[in-house]
Amino acid sequence: QLQACGGGLAQAGASLTLSCAASARISSSYIMAWFRRGPGKEREFVASVWRRTGATYYASSVKGRFTIASYNAENSVYLQMNDLKPEDTAVYSCAASSGLTGSVLDEKQFNYWGQGTQVTVSS
């Protein structure tokens, strides 16, 4: 079970950090990710990290502004969000995959999901 927190209200240009804690040990083989669903939009991939190597991948819309991290000593994944924009307003959800059989962008690749946390960015 994954539990996300850290959302809230921020002004454009500000920073927020989301965290997601697992109730059990997360294997180093897992891929952790954040997805988001904006108002009236489909859920979309934000970022992922492979716990074994630390390799990361970002959506083009957040690359250079957001940083995802997950440390093997912890059962958590973080999303540092800098230079927030109004278009980042969404419900953010963390997810875990025990192994990809397709694209990391595909939410169906993820077995476990946390509840969402709302991020609202005002202009």
C-alpha positions as CSV (number, residue, x, y, z in Angstrom):
1,Q,0.0,0.0,0.0
2,L,1.3,3.4,-1.0
3,Q,0.4,6.6,0.9
4,A,1.1,10.0,-0.8
5,C,1.3,13.4,0.8
6,G,2.7,16.8,0.4
7,G,0.3,18.4,-2.0
8,G,-1.2,21.8,-1.4
9,L,-1.6,25.3,-2.8
10,A,1.3,27.1,-4.3
11,Q,1.9,30.2,-6.3
12,A,3.5,30.0,-9.8
13,G,7.3,29.8,-9.5
14,A,7.1,28.2,-6.0
15,S,8.3,24.7,-5.0
16,L,6.5,21.7,-3.4
17,T,7.8,18.2,-2.5
18,L,5.5,15.2,-2.7
19,S,6.4,12.0,-0.8
20,C,4.9,8.6,-1.1
21,A,5.5,5.9,1.6
22,A,5.0,2.2,1.2
23,S,3.6,0.1,4.1
24,A,6.0,-2.7,3.2
25,R,9.5,-3.0,1.8
26,I,9.9,-2.1,-1.8
27,S,12.3,-4.3,-3.7
28,S,15.1,-2.6,-5.5
29,S,13.8,-4.1,-8.7
30,Y,10.7,-2.0,-8.6
31,I,10.1,1.1,-10.8
32,M,8.4,3.9,-8.9
33,A,6.5,6.7,-10.7
34,W,4.3,9.7,-10.3
35,F,1.3,10.3,-12.5
36,R,-1.1,13.2,-12.5
37,R,-4.6,14.0,-13.6
38,G,-5.4,17.7,-14.3
39,P,-8.9,19.1,-14.4
40,G,-10.8,17.6,-17.3
41,K,-7.8,15.7,-18.4
42,E,-6.7,12.1,-18.7
43,R,-4.1,10.8,-16.2
44,E,-0.6,11.3,-17.5
45,F,2.9,10.2,-16.7
46,V,5.1,12.6,-14.9
47,A,8.3,10.8,-13.9
48,S,9.7,7.4,-13.0
49,V,12.8,6.0,-11.2
50,W,14.2,2.5,-11.2
51,R,15.2,1.9,-7.6
52,R,18.0,-0.5,-8.6
53,T,20.0,2.0,-10.6
54,G,18.4,5.3,-9.9
55,A,17.7,5.8,-13.6
56,T,15.1,8.4,-14.1
57,Y,12.7,9.4,-16.9
58,Y,10.6,12.5,-17.1
59,A,7.7,13.8,-19.2
60,S,8.9,16.7,-21.4
61,S,6.5,19.1,-19.6
62,V,8.3,18.7,-16.3
63,K,11.9,17.9,-17.3
64,G,14.3,20.3,-15.8
65,R,11.8,21.4,-13.1
66,F,10.8,18.2,-11.3
67,T,13.1,15.6,-9.7
68,I,12.1,12.1,-8.7
69,A,14.1,10.1,-6.2
70,S,13.7,6.8,-4.4
71,Y,16.4,5.5,-2.1
72,N,16.9,1.8,-1.4
73,A,17.3,2.5,2.3
74,E,13.8,3.9,2.4
75,N,10.5,2.6,1.3
76,S,9.5,5.9,-0.3
77,V,9.5,7.9,-3.5
78,Y,9.7,11.7,-3.7
79,L,8.9,14.3,-6.3
80,Q,10.6,17.6,-5.9
81,M,8.6,20.2,-8.0
82,N,10.3,23.5,-8.7
83,D,9.2,26.5,-10.7
84,L,5.6,25.3,-10.6
85,K,3.2,26.5,-13.3
86,P,-0.6,26.7,-13.2
87,E,-0.7,23.9,-15.8
88,D,0.9,21.6,-13.1
89,T,-2.4,21.8,-11.2
90,A,-3.6,18.2,-10.8
91,V,-4.1,15.3,-8.5
92,Y,-0.7,13.5,-8.2
93,S,-0.6,9.8,-7.6
94,C,2.4,7.6,-6.9
95,A,2.7,4.1,-8.4
96,A,4.9,1.1,-8.3
97,S,5.7,-1.5,-10.9
98,S,7.2,-4.9,-10.2
99,G,8.4,-5.1,-13.8
100,L,7.6,-3.4,-17.0
101,T,6.4,-5.3,-20.0
102,G,5.7,-2.2,-22.0
103,S,6.1,1.5,-21.8
104,V,6.7,3.2,-18.5
105,L,4.3,5.9,-19.8
106,D,1.5,3.4,-19.6
107,E,-0.3,3.4,-16.3
108,K,-1.4,-0.2,-16.8
109,Q,2.2,-1.2,-16.2
110,F,1.9,-0.2,-12.6
111,N,0.6,-2.8,-10.0
112,Y,0.3,-0.6,-7.0
113,W,-1.2,2.9,-6.6
114,G,-1.4,5.4,-3.8
115,Q,-4.3,7.7,-3.3
116,G,-3.9,11.1,-5.0
117,T,-2.7,14.3,-3.4
118,Q,-4.0,17.6,-4.8
119,V,-1.5,20.2,-6.1
120,T,-3.0,23.6,-7.0
121,V,-0.8,26.3,-8.6
122,S,-2.2,29.8,-8.8
123,S,-0.9,32.4,-11.3
